[in-house]
Amino acid sequence: MTIHVFYSYAQEDEILQKRLETHLTVLLQQGAITAWNKRNISAGTEWMNQIDEHIENAQIILLLVSAHFFASQYSYGSELQRALQRHRLNEARVIPIILRSVD
């Protein structure tokens, strides 16, 4: 069974998201997980709808936490809230990963 993973992060943290994804490459290659992030948005499509769809289908939601994440209206205001709602309903596991200190 393949586990669907969604990365929630601020654009400013994209380099760190790529580093994390590198560590998960073996799981991707083995087919144990599929992963989706904002770089996978198809050109010419409604980006918010794509993000919402992938949050809804994810079994694991990785929250890449930083000051930029909390400053991002969409990441903090929308993605985080939906992720926590799905977690409370036992529909998905939410795993926060601290990328940078948040004061």
N, CA, C and O atoms as a MOPAC input file, in Angstrom:
PM7 MOZYME 1SCF
protein

 N      0.83400 1    -1.18100 1     0.00000 1
 C      0.00000 1     0.00000 1     0.00000 1
 C      0.88300 1     1.25100 1     0.00000 1
 O      1.77000 1     1.39900 1     0.84100 1
 N      0.63200 1     2.12300 1    -0.93100 1
 C      1.39800 1     3.36000 1    -1.05200 1
 C      0.78300 1     4.43700 1    -0.16500 1
 O     -0.43300 1     4.62600 1    -0.15500 1
 N      1.62500 1     5.13200 1     0.56900 1
 C      1.18300 1     6.21800 1     1.44700 1
 C      1.38100 1     7.53500 1     0.71800 1
 O      2.45000 1     7.79800 1     0.16700 1
 N      0.34400 1     8.35900 1     0.72000 1
 C      0.39200 1     9.66100 1     0.05600 1
 C      0.82100 1    10.72800 1     1.05800 1
 O      0.20000 1    10.90400 1     2.10600 1
 N      1.90600 1    11.44200 1     0.71200 1
 C      2.49600 1    12.46000 1     1.58600 1
 C      2.32300 1    13.83100 1     0.94500 1
 O      2.52300 1    13.99700 1    -0.25800 1
 N      1.94900 1    14.81200 1     1.76500 1
 C      1.81400 1    16.20400 1     1.31800 1
 C      2.77300 1    17.05700 1     2.13100 1
 O      2.79200 1    16.97800 1     3.36000 1
 N      3.57200 1    17.87600 1     1.44600 1
 C      4.47300 1    18.82400 1     2.10800 1
 C      3.79300 1    20.18100 1     2.19400 1
 O      3.38500 1    20.73700 1     1.17400 1
 N      3.66900 1    20.71700 1     3.39900 1
 C      3.16000 1    22.07700 1     3.59100 1
 C      4.33000 1    22.93000 1     4.06700 1
 O      4.89600 1    22.68200 1     5.13200 1
 N      4.68700 1    23.93500 1     3.27500 1
 C      5.85100 1    24.76700 1     3.59900 1
 C      5.71800 1    26.11900 1     2.92000 1
 O      4.94400 1    26.28200 1     1.97700 1
 N      6.47500 1    27.07700 1     3.40700 1
 C      6.52300 1    28.40300 1     2.78800 1
 C      7.51700 1    28.37400 1     1.63100 1
 O      8.50900 1    27.64600 1     1.67800 1
 N      7.25300 1    29.15900 1     0.60400 1
 C      8.14100 1    29.21000 1    -0.56800 1
 C      9.58300 1    29.49400 1    -0.17600 1
 O     10.50900 1    28.96200 1    -0.78700 1
 N      9.78000 1    30.32800 1     0.83900 1
 C     11.14100 1    30.68300 1     1.26600 1
 C     11.91200 1    29.47900 1     1.80000 1
 O     13.13800 1    29.52400 1     1.89500 1
 N     11.21700 1    28.41900 1     2.14500 1
 C     11.84600 1    27.20900 1     2.69200 1
 C     11.95800 1    26.07900 1     1.67400 1
 O     12.18200 1    24.92700 1     2.04400 1
 N     11.80300 1    26.40600 1     0.40600 1
 C     11.80400 1    25.37200 1    -0.63100 1
 C     13.10600 1    24.57100 1    -0.66000 1
 O     13.07400 1    23.36000 1    -0.88000 1
 N     14.23200 1    25.21600 1    -0.44400 1
 C     15.51900 1    24.50000 1    -0.45800 1
 C     15.54300 1    23.43100 1     0.63800 1
 O     16.02300 1    22.31900 1     0.41800 1
 N     15.02800 1    23.77300 1     1.80800 1
 C     14.99400 1    22.80200 1     2.90600 1
 C     13.99700 1    21.68200 1     2.62600 1
 O     14.22200 1    20.53600 1     3.01500 1
 N     12.90500 1    22.00800 1     1.95700 1
 C     11.93700 1    20.97300 1     1.57200 1
 C     12.59000 1    19.98400 1     0.61500 1
 O     12.38900 1    18.77500 1     0.73300 1
 N     13.37400 1    20.49800 1    -0.33400 1
 C     14.06600 1    19.61500 1    -1.28300 1
 C     15.04900 1    18.69700 1    -0.56000 1
 O     15.18400 1    17.52600 1    -0.91300 1
 N     15.73300 1    19.23100 1     0.45100 1
 C     16.67200 1    18.40400 1     1.22200 1
 C     15.94500 1    17.27400 1     1.93900 1
 O     16.41000 1    16.13400 1     1.94700 1
 N     14.81200 1    17.59200 1     2.53300 1
 C     14.02200 1    16.55600 1     3.20500 1
 C     13.57500 1    15.50200 1     2.19800 1
 O     13.65000 1    14.30300 1     2.47000 1
 N     13.11600 1    15.94800 1     1.04900 1
 C     12.65600 1    15.01500 1     0.01800 1
 C     13.78300 1    14.07900 1    -0.42000 1
 O     13.54000 1    12.91200 1    -0.72400 1
 N     15.00400 1    14.58600 1    -0.45200 1
 C     16.15700 1    13.75400 1    -0.79600 1
 C     16.29300 1    12.59000 1     0.18200 1
 O     16.61600 1    11.47000 1    -0.21500 1
 N     16.04400 1    12.86100 1     1.46100 1
 C     16.13900 1    11.80300 1     2.47300 1
 C     15.04400 1    10.75200 1     2.31300 1
 O     15.19300 1     9.62100 1     2.77700 1
 N     13.95700 1    11.11700 1     1.66500 1
 C     12.84400 1    10.18000 1     1.47200 1
 C     12.87600 1     9.48800 1     0.10800 1
 O     11.95900 1     8.74000 1    -0.23000 1
 N     13.92400 1     9.73300 1    -0.67000 1
 C     14.02000 1     9.20300 1    -2.02900 1
 C     13.89400 1     7.68800 1    -2.08200 1
 O     13.23300 1     7.15600 1    -2.97400 1
 N     14.51000 1     6.99000 1    -1.15000 1
 C     14.44600 1     5.52400 1    -1.16000 1
 C     12.99600 1     5.05800 1    -1.05100 1
 O     12.58700 1     4.13200 1    -1.75200 1
 N     12.21800 1     5.69200 1    -0.17600 1
 C     10.80700 1     5.31600 1    -0.02600 1
 C     10.02100 1     5.61500 1    -1.29900 1
 O      9.13100 1     4.85400 1    -1.67900 1
 N     10.35200 1     6.72400 1    -1.95400 1
 C      9.70700 1     7.06300 1    -3.23100 1
 C     10.04400 1     6.02000 1    -4.29300 1
 O      9.16200 1     5.55300 1    -5.01400 1
 N     11.31600 1     5.65900 1    -4.38600 1
 C     11.75500 1     4.69800 1    -5.39600 1
 C     11.17100 1     3.30900 1    -5.16500 1
 O     10.91000 1     2.57600 1    -6.11900 1
 N     10.96600 1     2.94900 1    -3.90800 1
 C     10.39000 1     1.64200 1    -3.58600 1
 C      8.87500 1     1.62100 1    -3.76100 1
 O      8.25400 1     0.56100 1    -3.69000 1
 N      8.28100 1     2.79300 1    -3.99000 1
 C      6.83500 1     2.86100 1    -4.13300 1
 C      6.09500 1     2.83900 1    -2.81000 1
 O      4.87500 1     2.68000 1    -2.78300 1
 N      6.82600 1     2.99800 1    -1.70600 1
 C      6.19500 1     3.00300 1    -0.38700 1
 C      5.40600 1     4.28800 1    -0.15800 1
 O      4.39600 1     4.29400 1     0.54600 1
 N      5.88600 1     5.38100 1    -0.76600 1
 C      5.18700 1     6.66300 1    -0.64900 1
 C      5.12400 1     7.35300 1    -2.00600 1
 O      5.93500 1     7.09600 1    -2.89600 1
 N      4.14500 1     8.22900 1    -2.13600 1
 C      4.13800 1     9.23200 1    -3.19200 1
 C      4.17000 1    10.55700 1    -2.45600 1
 O      3.63100 1    10.66800 1    -1.35400 1
 N      4.78800 1    11.55100 1    -3.04500 1
 C      4.90300 1    12.84400 1    -2.37300 1
 C      4.46100 1    13.94500 1    -3.31800 1
 O      4.70500 1    13.88800 1    -4.52300 1
 N      3.80700 1    14.94500 1    -2.75100 1
 C      3.33400 1    16.07500 1    -3.55400 1
 C      3.66700 1    17.36100 1    -2.82600 1
 O      3.53700 1    17.46200 1    -1.60600 1
 N      4.10300 1    18.34700 1    -3.60800 1
 C      4.37200 1    19.67300 1    -3.06000 1
 C      4.01200 1    20.72500 1    -4.09800 1
 O      3.59400 1    20.39300 1    -5.20700 1
 N      4.17200 1    21.96600 1    -3.74600 1
 C      3.73400 1    23.07300 1    -4.60100 1
 C      4.43700 1    23.10900 1    -5.95700 1
 O      3.89500 1    23.65300 1    -6.91900 1
 N      5.62900 1    22.54000 1    -6.03900 1
 C      6.33100 1    22.51600 1    -7.32600 1
 C      5.62700 1    21.60900 1    -8.33600 1
 O      5.90900 1    21.68200 1    -9.53100 1
 N      4.72000 1    20.76000 1    -7.87000 1
 C      3.99700 1    19.84900 1    -8.75700 1
 C      2.74400 1    20.46100 1    -9.36100 1
 O      2.02000 1    19.78400 1   -10.09100 1
 N      2.47500 1    21.72100 1    -9.07200 1
 C      1.28000 1    22.36900 1    -9.61900 1
 C      1.42600 1    22.47800 1   -11.13100 1
 O      2.43800 1    22.96500 1   -11.63500 1
 N      0.41800 1    22.02600 1   -11.83900 1
 C      0.43200 1    22.06900 1   -13.30000 1
 C      0.18000 1    23.48800 1   -13.78900 1
 O     -0.65900 1    24.20700 1   -13.24700 1
 N      0.91300 1    23.87800 1   -14.81500 1
 C      0.73900 1    25.21100 1   -15.39300 1
 C     -0.67400 1    25.36800 1   -15.93600 1
 O     -1.23300 1    24.45000 1   -16.53600 1
 N     -1.23200 1    26.53700 1   -15.71500 1
 C     -2.54800 1    26.83800 1   -16.25500 1
 C     -3.71400 1    26.28600 1   -15.45300 1
 O     -4.86300 1    26.37600 1   -15.88700 1
 N     -3.43400 1    25.71700 1   -14.29000 1
 C     -4.52000 1    25.18800 1   -13.46300 1
 C     -4.69700 1    26.06800 1   -12.22900 1
 O     -3.81700 1    26.85600 1   -11.88100 1
 N     -5.81900 1    25.92500 1   -11.59100 1
 C     -6.11600 1    26.68200 1   -10.37300 1
 C     -5.29000 1    26.09000 1    -9.23000 1
 O     -5.58400 1    24.99500 1    -8.74800 1
 N     -4.26500 1    26.81200 1    -8.80200 1
 C     -3.30900 1    26.26400 1    -7.83800 1
 C     -3.94300 1    25.93500 1    -6.49000 1
 O     -3.58000 1    24.93300 1    -5.87300 1
 N     -4.87900 1    26.75300 1    -6.02200 1
 C     -5.49900 1    26.46900 1    -4.72100 1
 C     -6.29500 1    25.16600 1    -4.76300 1
 O     -6.29100 1    24.40100 1    -3.79800 1
 N     -6.97200 1    24.91500 1    -5.87500 1
 C     -7.73200 1    23.66700 1    -6.00400 1
 C     -6.81600 1    22.45400 1    -5.97800 1
 O     -7.14100 1    21.43700 1    -5.36500 1
 N     -5.66300 1    22.56200 1    -6.64900 1
 C     -4.71900 1    21.44200 1    -6.64900 1
 C     -4.18000 1    21.17700 1    -5.25300 1
 O     -4.09000 1    20.02800 1    -4.82000 1
 N     -3.82100 1    22.25300 1    -4.54500 1
 C     -3.31700 1    22.08400 1    -3.18100 1
 C     -4.38800 1    21.44800 1    -2.30500 1
 O     -4.11300 1    20.49300 1    -1.57900 1
 N     -5.60000 1    21.97000 1    -2.36900 1
 C     -6.69900 1    21.42300 1    -1.56100 1
 C     -6.93000 1    19.94300 1    -1.85600 1
 O     -7.12800 1    19.14300 1    -0.94100 1
 N     -6.90300 1    19.58900 1    -3.13000 1
 C     -7.11200 1    18.18900 1    -3.52300 1
 C     -6.05600 1    17.27700 1    -2.91100 1
 O     -6.37000 1    16.18900 1    -2.42800 1
 N     -4.80900 1    17.72300 1    -2.93300 1
 C     -3.73000 1    16.87800 1    -2.41500 1
 C     -3.71500 1    16.83000 1    -0.89300 1
 O     -3.32800 1    15.81400 1    -0.31700 1
 N     -4.12600 1    17.90600 1    -0.23100 1
 C     -4.27300 1    17.85000 1     1.22700 1
 C     -5.36100 1    16.83600 1     1.58200 1
 O     -5.21300 1    16.06000 1     2.52600 1
 N     -6.44300 1    16.84900 1     0.82400 1
 C     -7.56500 1    15.93800 1     1.09100 1
 C     -7.19000 1    14.47300 1     0.88100 1
 O     -7.72100 1    13.59800 1     1.56400 1
 N     -6.28500 1    14.19900 1    -0.05000 1
 C     -5.91500 1    12.81900 1    -0.37100 1
 C     -4.71400 1    12.30700 1     0.41200 1
 O     -4.42700 1    11.11000 1     0.39100 1
 N     -4.01100 1    13.19800 1     1.10000 1
 C     -2.79200 1    12.80600 1     1.81300 1
 C     -3.12200 1    11.99300 1     3.05700 1
 O     -4.08400 1    12.27300 1     3.77200 1
 N     -2.30700 1    10.99200 1     3.29200 1
 C     -2.41200 1    10.21900 1     4.52800 1
 C     -1.44700 1    10.75800 1     5.57800 1
 O     -1.67700 1    10.62800 1     6.78000 1
 N     -0.36100 1    11.36600 1     5.09700 1
 C      0.60200 1    12.03100 1     5.97700 1
 C      0.80000 1    13.44600 1     5.45800 1
 O      1.04500 1    13.65500 1     4.27000 1
 N      0.69300 1    14.41100 1     6.35800 1
 C      0.92000 1    15.81500 1     6.00700 1
 C      2.11100 1    16.29300 1     6.82500 1
 O      2.05900 1    16.33600 1     8.05400 1
 N      3.18100 1    16.64900 1     6.13000 1
 C      4.38400 1    17.15000 1     6.78100 1
 C      4.32200 1    18.66800 1     6.82200 1
 O      4.29400 1    19.31900 1     5.77700 1
 N      4.29900 1    19.23300 1     8.02300 1
 C      4.30600 1    20.68600 1     8.19500 1
 C      5.74700 1    21.11400 1     8.42300 1
 O      6.33200 1    20.80700 1     9.46200 1
 N      6.31800 1    21.81700 1     7.46000 1
 C      7.70000 1    22.26600 1     7.56500 1
 C      7.68400 1    23.65100 1     8.20200 1
 O      7.48700 1    24.66200 1     7.52800 1
 N      7.89500 1    23.67300 1     9.50300 1
 C      7.65000 1    24.85400 1    10.32600 1
 C      8.85900 1    25.77600 1    10.37900 1
 O      9.99000 1    25.34700 1    10.60700 1
 N      8.58200 1    27.05700 1    10.16100 1
 C      9.58300 1    28.11800 1    10.26700 1
 C      8.83200 1    29.42700 1    10.47400 1
 O      7.60200 1    29.45900 1    10.42100 1
 N      9.56600 1    30.49100 1    10.70700 1
 C      8.92200 1    31.80700 1    10.80100 1
 C      8.23700 1    32.14300 1     9.48100 1
 O      7.16800 1    32.75400 1     9.47500 1
 N      8.84400 1    31.74900 1     8.36500 1
 C      8.23200 1    31.99300 1     7.05200 1
 C      6.89900 1    31.25000 1     6.92400 1
 O      5.94500 1    31.76900 1     6.34600 1
 N      6.84500 1    30.03500 1     7.46600 1
 C      5.60400 1    29.25700 1     7.42300 1
 C      4.49000 1    30.00000 1     8.15800 1
 O      3.37700 1    30.12700 1     7.64900 1
 N      4.79800 1    30.48900 1     9.35500 1
 C      3.78500 1    31.21100 1    10.12900 1
 C      3.42600 1    32.54900 1     9.50000 1
 O      2.31700 1    33.04600 1     9.69800 1
 N      4.34500 1    33.13500 1     8.74700 1
 C      4.07700 1    34.41600 1     8.08500 1
 C      3.29000 1    34.24000 1     6.78800 1
 O      2.70800 1    35.20000 1     6.28200 1
 N      3.26700 1    33.03500 1     6.25400 1
 C      2.56400 1    32.76900 1     4.99900 1
 C      1.07000 1    32.64600 1     5.26000 1
 O      0.62200 1    31.74000 1     5.96300 1
 N      0.31900 1    33.55000 1     4.69800 1
 C     -1.12700 1    33.53800 1     4.91300 1
 C     -1.74300 1    32.22600 1     4.44200 1
 O     -2.62600 1    31.68400 1     5.10700 1
 N     -1.28900 1    31.71100 1     3.30700 1
 C     -1.89700 1    30.48900 1     2.78300 1
 C     -1.42500 1    29.25300 1     3.55100 1
 O     -2.24000 1    28.41900 1     3.94600 1
 N     -0.11100 1    29.13400 1     3.76200 1
 C      0.39800 1    27.94800 1     4.47200 1
 C     -0.17500 1    27.86800 1     5.87900 1
 O     -0.69800 1    26.83100 1     6.28800 1
 N     -0.07300 1    28.96300 1     6.61500 1
 C     -0.54100 1    28.96300 1     8.00100 1
 C     -2.06200 1    29.03400 1     8.08400 1
 O     -2.68100 1    28.30500 1     8.85900 1
 N     -2.65200 1    29.90200 1     7.29600 1
 C     -4.08400 1    30.14100 1     7.40200 1
 C     -4.95100 1    29.05300 1     6.80800 1
 O     -6.02400 1    28.76500 1     7.33600 1
 N     -4.51100 1    28.44600 1     5.72400 1
 C     -5.35500 1    27.47600 1     5.02900 1
 C     -4.83500 1    26.04500 1     5.17000 1
 O     -5.54000 1    25.17100 1     5.67500 1
 N     -3.60100 1    25.81200 1     4.72200 1
 C     -3.06200 1    24.45000 1     4.73700 1
 C     -2.99300 1    23.89200 1     6.15500 1
 O     -3.41800 1    22.76300 1     6.40000 1
 N     -2.46500 1    24.66900 1     7.08100 1
 C     -2.33500 1    24.19700 1     8.46000 1
 C     -3.69900 1    23.89300 1     9.06700 1
 O     -3.88000 1    22.85800 1     9.70900 1
 N     -4.64400 1    24.78100 1     8.86900 1
 C     -5.97000 1    24.58700 1     9.46200 1
 C     -6.64700 1    23.32900 1     8.92000 1
 O     -7.24200 1    22.56500 1     9.68000 1
 N     -6.55500 1    23.11400 1     7.61000 1
 C     -7.16700 1    21.91200 1     7.01600 1
 C     -6.43600 1    20.65500 1     7.47000 1
 O     -7.06500 1    19.63100 1     7.73800 1
 N     -5.11100 1    20.73000 1     7.55700 1
 C     -4.33600 1    19.57600 1     8.01700 1
 C     -4.73300 1    19.19300 1     9.44000 1
 O     -4.93500 1    18.01400 1     9.73000 1
 N     -4.84500 1    20.17000 1    10.32000 1
 C     -5.21800 1    19.88300 1    11.70700 1
 C     -6.63800 1    19.33100 1    11.80600 1
 O     -6.91900 1    18.46200 1    12.63100 1
 N     -7.51900 1    19.83900 1    10.96700 1
 C     -8.89000 1    19.32800 1    10.94700 1
 C     -8.90600 1    17.85600 1    10.54100 1
 O     -9.58800 1    17.04500 1    11.16700 1
 N     -8.16400 1    17.51500 1     9.50400 1
 C     -8.10400 1    16.11700 1     9.06000 1
 C     -7.46300 1    15.23600 1    10.13000 1
 O     -7.86000 1    14.08500 1    10.31200 1
 N     -6.47400 1    15.77800 1    10.83700 1
 C     -5.82300 1    15.03600 1    11.91600 1
 C     -6.81600 1    14.75700 1    13.05300 1
 O     -6.88800 1    13.63600 1    13.55600 1
 N     -7.57700 1    15.77800 1    13.45400 1
 C     -8.57300 1    15.60400 1    14.52700 1
 C     -9.62100 1    14.55400 1    14.16300 1
 O    -10.13400 1    13.85200 1    15.03400 1
 N     -9.93600 1    14.45100 1    12.87500 1
 C    -10.92000 1    13.47200 1    12.40500 1
 C    -10.30200 1    12.09900 1    12.12400 1
 O    -10.98100 1    11.19800 1    11.63200 1
 N     -9.00800 1    11.94300 1    12.43800 1
 C     -8.26000 1    10.70900 1    12.17600 1
 C     -8.23700 1    10.33900 1    10.70000 1
 O     -8.19600 1     9.15900 1    10.35100 1
 N     -8.26200 1    11.34000 1     9.83900 1
 C     -8.19600 1    11.11100 1     8.39200 1
 C     -6.76300 1    11.17400 1     7.87200 1
 O     -6.46900 1    10.65200 1     6.79600 1
 N     -5.87300 1    11.80900 1     8.62900 1
 C     -4.48000 1    11.95600 1     8.20400 1
 C     -3.60100 1    12.13500 1     9.43500 1
 O     -4.05900 1    12.57700 1    10.48800 1
 N     -2.35300 1    11.78800 1     9.28100 1
 C     -1.35100 1    12.04700 1    10.31500 1
 C     -0.65200 1    13.34600 1     9.95400 1
 O     -0.23900 1    13.54400 1     8.81200 1
 N     -0.52400 1    14.22400 1    10.92600 1
 C      0.17200 1    15.49100 1    10.71500 1
 C      1.46500 1    15.44000 1    11.51500 1
 O      1.46000 1    15.19000 1    12.72000 1
 N      2.57000 1    15.68100 1    10.82200 1
 C      3.88100 1    15.61900 1    11.46200 1
 C      4.57200 1    16.96700 1    11.28100 1
 O      4.95500 1    17.32100 1    10.16600 1
 N      4.73400 1    17.72600 1    12.37300 1
 C      5.46800 1    18.99000 1    12.25800 1
 C      6.97200 1    18.72000 1    12.26600 1
 O      7.47000 1    17.91300 1    13.05100 1
 N      7.67400 1    19.40500 1    11.38500 1
 C      9.13000 1    19.31500 1    11.30800 1
 C      9.66000 1    20.73800 1    11.42100 1
 O      9.37100 1    21.58600 1    10.57700 1
 N     10.44000 1    20.99300 1    12.47000 1
 C     10.96600 1    22.33600 1    12.70000 1
 C     12.16600 1    22.54600 1    11.77600 1
 O     13.19700 1    21.88900 1    11.92400 1
 N     12.02300 1    23.46700 1    10.82400 1
 C     13.10600 1    23.76600 1     9.88700 1
 C     14.06200 1    24.80800 1    10.44400 1
 O     15.28200 1    24.69100 1    10.32600 1
 N     13.47900 1    25.82300 1    11.05100 1
 C     14.25000 1    26.93200 1    11.61700 1
 C     13.56400 1    27.33700 1    12.90800 1
 O     12.36300 1    27.12400 1    13.07600 1
 N     14.32300 1    27.91600 1    13.80900 1
 C     13.71200 1    28.32900 1    15.07400 1
 C     12.64000 1    29.37800 1    14.82200 1
 O     12.76200 1    30.22900 1    13.94100 1
 N     11.60100 1    29.28900 1    15.61400 1
 C     10.48300 1    30.21700 1    15.51500 1
 C     10.39800 1    30.92900 1    16.85600 1
 O     10.10700 1    30.31200 1    17.88100 1
 N     10.65400 1    32.22500 1    16.84000 1
 C     10.63200 1    32.99100 1    18.09900 1
 C      9.26500 1    33.52700 1    18.39700 1
 O      9.07100 1    34.19100 1    19.41500 1

